[in-house]
Amino acid sequence: MPTDLRVLAEAEWDDWFATFALAFGGTPTPAGKEELWRDLVEVDRMLGAWDGDTCVGTAGSFSFRLSVPGGALVDAAGVTTVSVAATHRRRGILTAMMRRQLDDVRALGEPLAVLTASEPVIYGRFGYAPGTLQLKADIDTTRVQLSVPPGTDDVRLRYTRPADVLDACEELYARRVVARPGMPARQPGWERLGLFDPESERDGASPVQCVVAERAGELVGYVRFAVKPEFDWKGPKGVVRVRDLEAEDPAAYAALWRFVFTIDLTTSVLAYSRPVDDPLLQLASDIRRCDLAVRDSLHVRLVEVGAALAARTYRTPLDVVLEVEDAFCPWNAGRWRLTGDAKGASCERTRDPADLALSVRELAAAYLGGTSLTSLAGTGRVRELRPGALAEASVAFGSDVAPWLPHGF
């Protein structure tokens, strides 16, 4: 029976969500989680694949605005809820959903699509590539000290209920977004993610706690965390799990980290998602005792190459012709002249000889400034056609700070 692929109708939500949940293991959904996502979902951006009356595939996207090098917020489709029923694999359903979705995103005028991948190997064939990395740190706070900057002791810290300072924390986050590529500007309702804390997902830890940093009565930072108490024969060895930590200046930042390092009855701090250039690594006395690990985070897809490349700025003046390969979105294929600097950029079709040849995946990997074109050239996937063009473009595409996705979607 042919599969019917269509935009989700409101009445189909329960079947659609059940199909998605089953594809990810079928365990009970924590209380309130489905309701939260139902409130955030834009139903007219959700797709369902149906075999008769049975939903066998799901995919959707959120309308995001994503920070890019230079500080602009660019319209992006935040791809989410992608699944195919185990009974219907290898029938082309995923490819059909990705095809329809990217066509729809293009029609909406969004030059980027982004996602977080449960299995990263899946999405390369659709033109996605890892554009940000995330750092995990499991820090032995009995052996690691922090070297804090002047002014740290002047920062006032206080406990507060997370909900009581939510608006102020969101205002601070909004100010931080433009400073680091890869961060989504949170749309109304998304602030609830920071407070969602079902007991079934705590693994024995406390409810989420919040401490704010203040100077002259103004909020200059916050940390949300949980404490997992643990004891053995030798004494306490609890773990502090850092969920979110944002600060507007080095002193407030250091004060918050020093606080979580010194919580009573704990011996370690665990942070799952930090930028790979987190200043914490420079404050720590012994990086070997921080047990660091890195993995992919935000995967990027350039839906409209010209608009996407023109939306960001470049560290150094750049004038380069790119020969782009894009089999899945052929409207991107061909030669593009990219000119730009720290003030702005343009990217237009051209017939001029190419300086660099690469696929849309390499452009996606380098787009936010976290992966160098020189590194990609070392794999043979970026070819230099004009001597010197690779070094020029690689420097220009870079970012002063590592791109970072602070939370999933």
C-alpha positions as CSV (number, residue, x, y, z in Angstrom):
1,M,0.0,0.0,0.0
2,P,1.4,3.4,-0.9
3,T,2.4,5.7,2.0
4,D,0.5,9.0,2.3
5,L,2.7,11.9,3.4
6,R,0.9,14.9,4.6
7,V,0.9,17.8,7.0
8,L,-0.4,16.8,10.4
9,A,-4.0,17.5,11.3
10,E,-4.9,18.5,14.9
11,A,-7.1,15.4,15.3
12,E,-4.1,13.1,14.3
13,W,-1.8,14.3,17.1
14,D,-2.3,11.3,19.5
15,D,-1.5,8.7,16.9
16,W,1.4,10.8,15.5
17,F,3.0,11.3,18.9
18,A,2.5,7.6,19.8
19,T,4.4,6.6,16.7
20,F,7.2,9.0,17.5
21,A,7.4,7.8,21.1
22,L,7.4,4.1,20.0
23,A,10.3,4.7,17.6
24,F,12.4,6.0,20.6
25,G,11.8,3.0,22.7
26,G,8.1,3.2,23.7
27,T,8.8,3.9,27.4
28,P,6.2,6.0,29.2
29,T,6.4,9.7,28.5
30,P,7.1,11.6,31.7
31,A,4.1,13.5,33.1
32,G,3.7,16.8,31.5
33,K,6.3,16.2,28.7
34,E,3.8,15.5,25.9
35,E,1.7,18.5,27.0
36,L,4.8,20.8,26.9
37,W,5.8,19.7,23.4
38,R,2.2,20.0,22.3
39,D,2.2,23.6,23.3
40,L,5.5,24.3,21.6
41,V,4.8,22.4,18.4
42,E,3.6,24.3,15.3
43,V,1.2,21.7,13.9
44,D,1.3,23.1,10.3
45,R,5.1,22.4,10.3
46,M,4.6,18.7,11.3
47,L,4.5,15.9,8.8
48,G,3.1,12.4,9.1
49,A,3.5,9.4,6.9
50,W,0.5,7.1,6.9
51,D,0.0,3.5,5.8
52,G,-3.8,3.4,5.6
53,D,-5.0,4.6,9.0
54,T,-1.6,3.9,10.7
55,C,1.0,6.5,11.2
56,V,4.4,5.1,10.3
57,G,6.6,8.1,10.1
58,T,7.0,11.5,11.7
59,A,9.0,14.7,11.1
60,G,8.6,18.3,11.9
61,S,10.3,21.6,12.5
62,F,10.2,24.7,14.7
63,S,10.5,28.2,13.4
64,F,13.8,29.3,15.0
65,R,16.1,32.3,14.8
66,L,19.7,31.2,15.1
67,S,22.7,33.3,15.9
68,V,25.5,33.3,13.3
69,P,29.0,34.8,13.1
70,G,28.6,38.6,13.3
71,G,25.6,38.4,15.7
72,A,22.7,38.3,13.2
73,L,19.7,36.1,14.0
74,V,18.9,34.1,11.0
75,D,15.6,32.3,10.3
76,A,16.1,28.5,10.6
77,A,14.0,25.4,10.7
78,G,14.7,23.5,13.9
79,V,14.1,19.9,12.6
80,T,12.6,17.6,15.3
81,T,10.6,14.4,16.0
82,V,12.0,12.5,13.0
83,S,11.1,8.8,13.1
84,V,10.1,5.8,11.0
85,A,8.2,2.8,12.4
86,A,10.4,-0.3,12.6
87,T,7.9,-2.1,10.5
88,H,8.4,0.3,7.6
89,R,12.1,0.8,7.4
90,R,14.0,0.9,4.0
91,R,10.9,1.9,2.1
92,G,12.1,5.5,1.3
93,I,9.8,7.1,4.0
94,L,12.6,9.0,5.7
95,T,13.9,10.3,2.3
96,A,10.5,11.4,1.3
97,M,10.0,13.3,4.6
98,M,13.3,15.0,4.3
99,R,12.6,15.9,0.7
100,R,9.2,17.4,1.5
101,Q,10.5,19.1,4.6
102,L,13.4,20.9,2.8
103,D,11.1,21.9,0.0
104,D,8.7,23.4,2.6
105,V,11.5,25.2,4.4
106,R,12.7,26.7,1.2
107,A,9.2,27.9,0.4
108,L,9.0,29.6,3.8
109,G,12.2,31.5,3.0
110,E,14.3,30.0,5.8
111,P,17.9,29.7,4.6
112,L,19.0,27.2,7.2
113,A,17.8,23.9,8.7
114,V,19.3,22.6,11.9
115,L,18.8,19.5,14.0
116,T,20.3,17.3,16.8
117,A,20.8,13.8,15.8
118,S,20.1,10.6,17.8
119,E,22.2,8.8,15.1
120,P,24.5,11.3,13.4
121,V,25.3,8.9,10.5
122,I,21.8,9.3,9.1
123,Y,21.7,12.9,8.1
124,G,24.8,13.4,5.9
125,R,23.1,12.1,2.9
126,F,20.5,14.9,3.2
127,G,23.2,17.6,3.3
128,Y,23.5,18.1,7.1
129,A,26.9,18.2,8.9
130,P,27.9,18.8,12.5
131,G,28.2,22.6,12.9
132,T,28.8,22.7,16.7
133,L,30.3,20.5,19.3
134,Q,29.5,20.1,23.0
135,L,31.8,19.5,25.9
136,K,31.1,17.2,28.8
137,A,33.1,17.7,32.0
138,D,33.1,15.4,35.0
139,I,35.2,17.3,37.5
140,D,36.8,16.0,40.6
141,T,36.3,19.0,42.9
142,T,38.4,17.5,45.6
143,R,41.4,17.8,43.3
144,V,40.6,20.8,41.1
145,Q,40.6,24.4,42.3
146,L,39.6,27.5,40.4
147,S,41.8,30.6,39.8
148,V,39.2,33.3,39.8
149,P,39.5,36.9,38.5
150,P,39.5,40.1,40.5
151,G,36.0,41.2,41.5
152,T,34.7,37.6,42.0
153,D,34.2,38.2,45.7
154,D,32.1,41.3,45.0
155,V,29.4,39.2,43.3
156,R,26.5,38.4,45.5
157,L,25.0,34.9,45.2
158,R,21.6,33.9,46.5
159,Y,19.3,30.9,46.2
160,T,15.9,31.5,44.6
161,R,13.1,29.5,43.2
162,P,13.8,28.9,39.5
163,A,10.3,30.2,38.5
164,D,10.7,33.4,40.5
165,V,13.6,34.7,38.4
166,L,12.7,33.1,35.1
167,D,12.0,36.3,33.3
168,A,15.2,38.0,34.4
169,C,17.2,34.9,33.4
170,E,15.6,34.8,30.0
171,E,16.5,38.5,29.5
172,L,20.1,37.7,30.3
173,Y,20.1,34.7,28.0
174,A,18.7,36.9,25.2
175,R,21.6,39.3,25.6
176,R,24.1,36.4,25.4
177,V,22.6,34.8,22.2
178,V,24.3,37.2,19.8
179,A,27.7,36.8,21.4
180,R,28.1,33.1,20.3
181,P,27.0,31.5,17.0
182,G,24.7,28.5,17.2
183,M,22.5,29.7,20.0
184,P,18.7,29.9,19.3
185,A,16.8,33.0,20.3
186,R,14.1,31.4,22.5
187,Q,10.6,32.0,21.3
188,P,7.7,32.5,23.8
189,G,7.1,29.3,25.7
190,W,10.6,27.9,25.2
191,E,11.6,29.3,28.6
192,R,9.6,26.5,30.2
193,L,12.2,23.9,29.1
194,G,14.6,25.3,31.8
195,L,12.0,24.5,34.5
196,F,10.8,21.2,33.2
197,D,12.0,18.7,35.8
198,P,10.0,15.4,36.0
199,E,11.0,13.2,38.9
200,S,11.3,10.2,36.5
201,E,14.3,11.9,34.8
202,R,16.2,12.9,37.9
203,D,17.9,9.6,38.5
204,G,17.9,10.2,42.3
205,A,19.0,13.8,42.1
206,S,17.2,16.7,43.7
207,P,14.6,18.9,42.0
208,V,16.2,21.7,39.9
209,Q,17.7,24.4,42.0
210,C,18.7,28.0,41.1
211,V,21.3,30.4,42.3
212,V,21.6,33.9,40.8
213,A,24.6,36.2,40.7
214,E,23.9,39.9,41.4
215,R,25.8,43.1,41.4
216,A,24.3,46.4,42.7
217,G,20.9,44.6,42.8
218,E,21.0,43.6,39.1
219,L,21.1,40.0,37.9
220,V,24.4,39.3,36.1
221,G,24.3,35.5,36.0
222,Y,22.5,32.3,37.0
223,V,23.1,28.6,37.4
224,R,20.4,25.9,37.4
225,F,21.6,22.6,38.8
226,A,20.6,19.5,40.8
227,V,22.4,17.6,43.5
228,K,22.6,13.9,43.6
229,P,23.5,12.9,47.2
230,E,25.7,9.8,47.6
231,F,27.6,8.3,50.5
232,D,30.0,5.4,51.0
233,W,32.0,4.1,54.0
234,K,34.5,7.0,53.6
235,G,31.8,9.8,53.7
236,P,29.9,11.9,51.2
237,K,30.6,11.9,47.5
238,G,27.6,13.7,46.0
239,V,27.4,15.0,42.5
240,V,26.4,18.5,41.3
241,R,24.7,18.3,37.9
242,V,24.9,21.7,36.1
243,R,22.0,22.2,33.7
244,D,22.5,25.8,32.7
245,L,25.0,28.5,33.6
246,E,25.1,31.9,32.0
247,A,26.9,35.1,33.1
248,E,27.5,38.5,31.7
249,D,31.1,39.0,32.8
250,P,34.1,36.9,34.0
251,A,33.7,37.7,37.7
252,A,30.0,36.6,37.8
253,Y,30.9,33.5,35.7
254,A,33.7,32.5,38.1
255,A,31.6,33.2,41.2
256,L,28.9,30.8,39.9
257,W,31.4,28.0,39.1
258,R,33.2,28.5,42.4
259,F,29.8,28.1,44.1
260,V,29.0,24.7,42.4
261,F,32.5,23.5,43.1
262,T,32.1,24.0,46.9
263,I,28.5,22.8,47.6
264,D,28.6,20.8,50.9
265,L,28.6,16.9,50.7
266,T,29.7,16.8,47.1
267,T,32.9,15.7,45.5
268,S,32.3,16.2,41.7
269,V,30.6,18.5,39.2
270,L,29.0,17.1,36.1
271,A,28.2,19.4,33.1
272,Y,26.9,17.7,30.0
273,S,26.7,20.5,27.5
274,R,29.2,23.3,27.5
275,P,31.0,25.1,24.7
276,V,34.4,23.5,23.7
277,D,36.2,26.8,24.5
278,D,34.4,27.2,27.9
279,P,36.5,29.6,30.0
280,L,36.1,27.1,32.8
281,L,38.9,25.2,31.3
282,Q,41.2,28.2,31.8
283,L,40.0,28.6,35.4
284,A,40.6,25.0,36.4
285,S,43.9,24.1,38.1
286,D,44.1,20.6,36.6
287,I,42.4,19.9,33.3
288,R,43.3,16.2,33.6
289,R,41.0,15.9,36.6
290,C,38.1,17.4,34.5
291,D,37.5,14.2,32.5
292,L,36.6,15.9,29.3
293,A,34.7,14.4,26.3
294,V,33.5,16.0,23.1
295,R,30.6,15.0,20.8
296,D,28.6,16.5,17.9
297,S,25.7,18.7,18.8
298,L,23.9,21.0,16.3
299,H,23.8,19.7,12.7
300,V,23.5,22.4,10.0
301,R,22.0,22.3,6.5
302,L,22.2,25.3,4.1
303,V,18.8,25.3,2.4
304,E,19.6,28.4,0.4
305,V,23.4,28.7,-0.1
306,G,23.3,32.3,-1.3
307,A,21.1,33.7,1.5
308,A,22.8,31.7,4.2
309,L,26.3,32.8,3.3
310,A,25.2,36.4,2.9
311,A,23.5,36.4,6.4
312,R,26.8,36.1,8.4
313,T,29.9,38.1,8.5
314,Y,33.6,37.1,8.0
315,R,36.6,37.7,10.1
316,T,38.8,39.0,7.3
317,P,38.0,40.4,3.8
318,L,37.0,37.6,1.5
319,D,36.4,37.4,-2.3
320,V,36.1,33.7,-3.4
321,V,34.2,31.7,-6.0
322,L,32.8,28.5,-4.6
323,E,31.8,25.5,-6.8
324,V,29.1,23.8,-4.7
325,E,27.8,20.3,-5.1
326,D,24.3,19.6,-3.7
327,A,22.6,16.5,-5.1
328,F,19.6,16.6,-2.6
329,C,18.8,20.3,-3.1
330,P,20.0,20.9,-6.7
331,W,19.0,24.6,-6.6
332,N,22.2,25.2,-4.6
333,A,24.5,23.5,-7.0
334,G,26.9,25.6,-9.1
335,R,29.2,28.6,-8.7
336,W,28.7,31.3,-6.1
337,R,30.8,34.4,-5.6
338,L,31.1,35.2,-1.9
339,T,32.4,38.6,-0.9
340,G,32.4,39.9,2.6
341,D,34.2,41.1,5.7
342,A,33.4,41.9,9.3
343,K,30.7,44.4,8.3
344,G,28.6,42.3,5.9
345,A,28.5,40.0,2.9
346,S,26.9,39.1,-0.4
347,C,26.7,35.8,-2.3
348,E,25.6,35.7,-5.8
349,R,25.6,33.3,-8.8
350,T,28.6,33.6,-11.1
351,R,30.2,32.1,-14.2
352,D,33.7,33.1,-13.0
353,P,36.2,30.3,-12.5
354,A,35.9,28.5,-9.2
355,D,38.5,29.0,-6.4
356,L,37.3,26.2,-4.1
357,A,35.2,23.1,-4.8
358,L,33.2,21.5,-2.0
359,S,29.8,20.0,-1.3
360,V,27.1,21.7,0.7
361,R,28.0,19.5,3.7
362,E,31.4,21.1,4.0
363,L,29.8,24.6,3.8
364,A,27.4,23.5,6.6
365,A,30.3,22.2,8.8
366,A,32.2,25.5,8.4
367,Y,29.2,27.8,8.4
368,L,29.1,28.7,12.1
369,G,32.9,29.0,12.4
370,G,33.6,25.9,14.4
371,T,35.2,23.7,11.8
372,S,37.9,25.1,9.5
373,L,37.9,24.6,5.8
374,T,41.6,23.7,6.0
375,S,40.7,20.8,8.3
376,L,38.1,19.7,5.8
377,A,40.5,20.0,2.9
378,G,42.8,17.6,4.8
379,T,40.1,14.9,4.2
380,G,40.0,15.7,0.4
381,R,36.5,17.1,0.6
382,V,37.5,20.7,-0.1
383,R,39.6,21.2,-3.2
384,E,41.7,24.3,-3.7
385,L,41.5,25.5,-7.4
386,R,43.3,28.8,-6.9
387,P,46.5,28.9,-4.9
388,G,45.9,30.7,-1.6
389,A,42.1,30.6,-1.8
390,L,41.9,27.9,0.9
391,A,43.9,29.8,3.5
392,E,42.0,33.0,2.8
393,A,38.5,31.4,3.1
394,S,39.4,29.2,6.1
395,V,40.5,32.3,8.2
396,A,37.5,34.3,7.0
397,F,35.0,31.6,7.9
398,G,36.3,31.2,11.5
399,S,34.7,32.5,14.6
400,D,36.4,34.2,17.6
401,V,34.3,31.9,19.9
402,A,33.3,28.3,19.4
403,P,29.7,27.9,18.2
404,W,27.5,26.2,20.8
405,L,23.9,24.9,21.2
406,P,22.9,25.3,24.8
407,H,19.9,23.0,24.8
408,G,18.1,20.5,22.6
409,F,14.8,20.8,20.8
